[in-house]
């Protein structure tokens, strides 16, 4: 049986901070808003949808850390290596969002030509914009 990821849900502490961030970030990556209320925002680009949900108050205070069990990060693949650099200059830099791990840079230990920038959302969920060259014949 073949399957693909249909959607990813990201729970956030503060919709007032996170929704504008995700609208700008995902909008930059050509996602469109398909649903929005005070507590839920859905985004689609025709592939895997992203849903951003305000955590219920009893759960919002615990905080997130990518080293705990659960989601570590979400990566968004772009077509060209230059798109990674452009994203850093046009999205991260104007918002003064620091890149993690001295990125963008290559990660040959992942795959040949793997070139990425890592950063965090308002709740410190790690996000990645990556270019991976197509494999010859694949």
N, C-alpha and C positions, 0 to 999 in steps of 0.2 A: 504494500500500500504506500503510495506516495503522498506526502503532505507538505504544506508550507505553513509558516507562521501567519495567521490571519490578523491578529492584533496583539498589541502589548498594552497593558494597563499600568500606569505609573501613579501611585498614590502620593499626594503632596500634603505638606502641613498647612500651607497658607496659599489658598487659591488666588488671593489678591497679588501675591508676589510671583507665584509660579505660572499662572495662566498667561500673563503678558509675556513672560520669558518664553514659554513654549509656543505661543502664537508667533512671536518674532522668529525664534529658532526654526520651527517647522515651516513657517511661511518662507523663510530664506531658502529652505530646501524644497520648495514647490509643493508642500502639503497645503491642502485647503481645509478650512474649518468646516466640518460637516454637522456638528452639534455643539451647542453651548448653552449652559445654564450657569447659575451661581456656583454650582458644585461639580460640574462635569463639562469637559471640553473634549471633543473628538476631532481627529485630523486624519485625512486620507490623501494619498498620492497615487492611488490605484493599485497598491501592493499591500504591504502590511500596514494596517491602521494603528494609530497611537491614540490611546485614551488617557486623559489626565483627570484624576478624580481627587477631590478634596477628602482627606482622611476624616473619619468621624472623630469628634473631640476626644473620646476615650483612647483613641489610638494615635492621635497626632503628637502627643508629647514624648513618645519613646525615641524618636529620632531615627535616622538612617545611618548605617555605616556599611560600605561595600565589602568589608572584610568579614562581616557576619554572614551566616547562611542566608541565602536568597539571591536576589539579582545583584550582579556586580557592575555591569555597565550595558549600554545599548550603543551599537555602532551603526552609522549611516554611511553606506557606500556611495561614492560619487564617481563620475565617469573618468575624470582626468586628475592627474597629480596636481596640476595647477589649481584645480578647484579647491583642494585642501588649503593651499596657501592663500587663495582668494578669500576663503571662508575665515581664516584667521585674521586677515587684514580688514575685511568688510564687516564681519560680525563680532568676533571676539574683541579686537582692539578698540573699536569705538565704545564698547560697553565695559571696557577695562576688566574683562574676564580673563584671568590668567590661564595660560596653557599649562598642562601638567607634563612632567617628565621631559622637559626641554624639547617639546614638540612645537611644530611639526618636524618629523624626521622619519627615516626609514627604520623598519623593524625586520631585518632579514631573517631573524630567528622565527618569525611567524610564517612568512612566505616571501619568495623573491619579489622585490619591488613594492612590498607593503609599506605604504607611506601614510602617516596618520597624525592627527592632532587630537589630544584628549583635554577635556575640561569638565567642569561640574555645573549642575543646575543649582537653583537656590537651596535645595535640601541636601546638596553635596552628592547627588547621584552622578556617577561618572558617565560622560557621553563622549562619543568618538565620531569624527568624520574621517573617512578612510578611502584611499584609492588603492585598489589591488589590480594590477595588470591582468588582462586575460591571458590564460595559458595558451601557448601555441597548440593548435589542434583540439582545444578544449574550451 
